[in-house]
Amino acid sequence: MHTVDLHVHSNYSDGTCTPVELVQKARDCGIQAMALTDHDTVDGIPHILSAAADTPGSPEIIPGTELSVGFRDRDIHIVGLFIDYTYKDLKEMSAVMIARRDARNEEMAERFRKDGIPITMEELTEGNPDTVVTRAHFARLLIKYGVVKNTAEAFNGYLDQKAPYYVPREYYSREQGIQMILAAGGVPILAHPLLYNLSEKEIRDLLAELKDYGLMGLEVKYSTYSKQDETFAMRLAKEFELLPSGGSDFHGSNKPAISLGTGMGNLAVPEEYLEAIRTARA
């Protein structure tokens, strides 16, 4: 069985590895295929495709993205696989999402500065203005300045929705996100469904709604899932006739406990998932 990883981030969003480094890591891990699914952007895809073309023994690269769409007072994430990353409307949507995110991040940074924590957009982007800044970037700087000891403490005390530094985001709707991935020729998949703290009924209600909008897949294998979680997620996939998918959600040193391909050590996404997704897309 060949292993694939269908949920990976680079430094074009909130990962720490460049596209070149991701290709090298995937090759060294023996990964057969890997999807780059940066948050709300496709800007890293041309670079990872180029890196793979220049690297002997590199894995198949699947162009993807992970769109944040509105859900109640927060967001859920829709992964799109096999997207046309040159599709004009998708690129325009990504530009709007990034602009909204940048405005929100600047306001959050200003709130920190008012309390004596000197966070700036220059530091958040690490000199790369194309970086899609997320709360993980804020967490890194909070650790750097000694405000917190680790990422969990940063999120729980300073970046949570109830924290005074948190600024809500303006999202596209769930239907808009799914329809955009479909319009770009991709396969829309709900990412890590068990991480949204929903009851079984709420998850089923959400999946029924998303299925009506065109959702095609569900992540049933994920780095933090137990065997029981996987069994439940697979049951949901079958119940709603959704394609099973899976991935590590690798972020490099921003999530140091998660390794490419193997997650927290037990992740194994079979190649048959990828082939079923490929067939459905075709």
C-alpha positions in Angstrom: 0.0 0.0 0.0 1.3 3.4 -1.0 0.7 6.2 1.5 -0.7 9.6 0.5 -1.2 12.8 2.4 -4.1 14.9 1.2 -3.9 17.8 3.6 -0.6 19.7 3.8 0.4 23.3 4.4 3.4 25.3 3.3 4.8 28.7 4.3 2.4 30.2 1.8 -0.2 30.0 4.6 0.6 29.0 8.2 3.1 26.1 7.6 6.9 26.6 8.1 8.2 24.5 5.2 8.8 25.9 1.7 7.3 24.0 -1.2 10.8 22.8 -2.0 11.2 21.4 1.5 7.8 19.8 1.4 8.7 17.9 -1.8 12.0 16.7 -0.3 10.4 15.6 2.9 7.6 13.7 1.1 10.2 12.0 -1.1 12.3 11.0 1.9 9.2 9.7 3.7 8.2 7.6 0.7 4.9 9.4 0.2 3.3 8.5 -3.1 1.2 11.6 -3.5 0.7 14.8 -1.6 -1.9 17.7 -1.8 -0.8 21.2 -1.0 -3.9 22.7 0.7 -2.8 26.1 2.0 -5.4 28.2 3.8 -7.4 30.4 1.4 -4.7 30.6 -1.2 -3.3 28.8 -4.2 -0.1 30.9 -4.5 2.2 28.1 -3.4 1.0 25.6 -6.0 3.1 26.7 -9.0 6.2 26.6 -6.8 5.6 23.1 -5.4 4.8 21.8 -8.9 8.1 23.2 -10.1 10.0 21.8 -7.2 8.5 18.3 -7.8 9.4 18.5 -11.5 13.0 19.3 -10.5 13.3 16.6 -7.8 13.9 13.0 -8.8 11.7 10.5 -7.1 9.3 13.3 -5.9 5.6 12.4 -5.1 2.6 13.3 -7.3 1.5 16.8 -6.3 -2.2 17.5 -6.2 -3.2 21.1 -6.4 -5.5 22.1 -3.6 -6.6 24.7 -1.1 -8.4 24.8 2.3 -11.2 27.5 2.3 -12.5 28.9 5.5 -16.2 29.4 5.3 -18.7 30.8 7.8 -20.4 28.6 10.4 -22.3 30.0 13.3 -19.9 32.5 15.0 -16.8 30.8 13.6 -15.7 28.9 10.5 -15.3 25.4 9.1 -12.8 24.3 6.5 -13.5 22.9 3.1 -10.5 21.3 1.4 -10.5 21.4 -2.4 -8.5 18.7 -4.3 -7.5 18.7 -8.0 -8.5 22.3 -8.4 -7.5 24.4 -11.4 -5.3 26.8 -9.4 -5.3 29.3 -12.4 -9.1 29.6 -12.3 -9.8 33.4 -12.2 -12.8 33.4 -9.9 -11.0 31.2 -7.3 -8.0 33.5 -7.4 -10.3 36.5 -6.9 -12.1 34.9 -4.0 -8.7 34.0 -2.4 -7.6 37.6 -2.9 -10.7 38.9 -1.1 -10.3 36.4 1.7 -6.7 37.3 2.2 -7.5 41.0 2.2 -10.2 40.5 4.9 -7.8 38.3 6.9 -5.0 41.0 6.6 -7.3 43.7 7.9 -8.4 41.5 10.8 -4.8 40.6 11.6 -3.7 44.2 11.6 -6.5 45.1 14.1 -5.4 42.1 16.3 -1.8 43.2 16.2 -2.8 46.8 17.1 -4.7 45.4 20.2 -1.6 43.5 21.3 0.6 46.6 20.8 -1.7 48.7 22.9 -1.0 46.2 25.8 2.7 46.4 25.3 3.2 43.3 23.1 5.0 44.7 20.0 3.5 42.4 17.3 3.8 43.9 13.8 2.6 42.6 10.4 6.2 42.6 9.2 7.1 40.0 11.9 3.9 38.0 11.3 4.7 37.6 7.6 8.5 37.1 8.3 9.3 39.4 5.4 7.2 37.5 2.9 4.2 39.7 2.1 2.4 36.8 0.3 2.2 34.8 3.6 -1.4 34.1 4.7 -1.2 35.0 8.3 -3.3 32.9 10.8 -3.5 32.8 14.5 -0.6 30.3 14.5 1.7 33.2 13.5 0.4 35.2 16.5 1.1 32.3 18.7 4.7 32.0 17.5 5.3 35.6 18.4 3.6 35.4 21.8 6.0 32.5 22.5 9.0 34.6 21.2 8.1 37.5 23.5 7.7 35.3 26.5 4.0 36.0 26.9 3.2 32.3 26.8 5.2 29.1 26.9 3.5 27.2 24.1 0.9 27.3 21.3 -1.9 25.8 23.4 -1.5 28.5 26.0 -1.4 31.2 23.3 -4.7 30.0 21.8 -6.5 29.4 25.0 -5.5 32.6 26.7 -5.0 35.2 23.9 -6.3 34.0 20.6 -9.6 32.3 21.6 -12.9 33.9 20.5 -13.5 35.1 24.0 -10.1 36.8 24.4 -9.9 40.6 24.2 -7.4 40.4 21.3 -9.6 38.3 19.1 -11.2 40.0 16.1 -14.0 38.1 14.3 -13.5 37.4 10.6 -15.9 38.0 7.7 -16.4 34.8 5.8 -17.9 33.5 2.5 -20.8 31.2 3.0 -20.5 27.4 3.1 -22.4 27.2 -0.2 -20.1 29.8 -1.9 -17.0 27.9 -0.8 -18.2 24.5 -2.0 -19.5 25.9 -5.3 -16.2 27.7 -6.0 -14.2 24.5 -5.6 -16.6 22.7 -7.9 -16.4 25.6 -10.5 -12.6 25.3 -10.3 -12.9 21.6 -11.3 -12.1 20.4 -7.8 -13.5 17.9 -5.3 -14.8 19.6 -2.1 -14.1 17.7 1.1 -15.0 18.7 4.7 -11.8 18.8 6.7 -11.5 17.3 10.2 -15.2 17.1 10.9 -14.7 15.9 14.5 -12.7 19.0 15.5 -15.7 21.4 15.4 -17.1 20.3 18.8 -20.4 19.3 17.4 -22.9 16.7 18.7 -23.7 13.7 16.4 -27.0 15.4 15.4 -25.2 18.7 14.6 -22.6 16.9 12.5 -25.3 15.0 10.6 -27.3 18.2 10.1 -24.2 20.0 8.8 -23.3 17.2 6.4 -26.8 17.0 5.1 -26.6 20.8 4.3 -23.2 20.6 2.8 -24.2 17.6 0.7 -27.0 19.7 -0.8 -24.4 22.3 -1.7 -22.3 19.8 -3.5 -19.9 18.4 -0.9 -18.2 15.2 -2.2 -15.9 14.0 0.5 -15.1 13.8 4.2 -11.8 13.5 6.0 -12.1 10.2 7.8 -8.4 9.9 8.6 -6.6 12.7 10.5 -3.6 13.1 12.7 -5.5 13.4 16.0 -8.2 10.8 15.3 -8.4 7.7 17.4 -9.5 4.4 15.8 -12.9 5.1 17.3 -12.9 8.5 15.6 -12.0 7.0 12.3 -14.7 4.4 12.5 -17.3 7.0 13.3 -16.1 9.3 10.5 -16.2 6.5 8.0 -19.7 5.6 9.1 -20.7 9.2 8.4 -19.0 9.1 5.0 -21.0 6.0 4.0 -24.2 7.4 5.4 -24.0 10.5 3.3 -22.4 8.8 0.3 -19.2 10.9 0.6 -15.7 9.9 -0.5 -13.3 9.1 2.3 -10.2 11.3 2.4 -7.5 11.9 4.9 -4.3 13.9 5.7 -1.9 14.9 8.3 -2.6 18.7 8.3 1.1 19.1 8.4 2.3 22.6 9.4 6.0 22.0 10.0 7.3 23.4 13.3 4.0 25.3 13.9 2.6 21.8 14.8 5.7 20.0 15.8 3.9 16.8 17.0 2.5 16.2 13.5 4.7 14.6 10.9 4.2 14.6 7.2 2.3 11.5 6.0 2.2 9.8 9.4 0.6 12.5 11.6 1.2 11.7 15.2 2.6 8.3 14.3 -0.4 6.2 13.4 -1.8 7.9 10.3 -2.0 6.0 7.1 -4.1 7.3 4.3 -4.4 4.6 1.6 -3.8 5.3 -2.1 -7.3 3.9 -2.8 -8.8 7.1 -1.3 -6.9 9.2 -3.8 -7.9 7.0 -6.7 -11.6 7.2 -5.8 -11.4 11.0 -5.5 -9.5 11.2 -8.8 -12.2 9.0 -10.5 -15.0 11.1 -9.1 -13.4 14.3 -10.3 -13.0 12.9 -13.8 
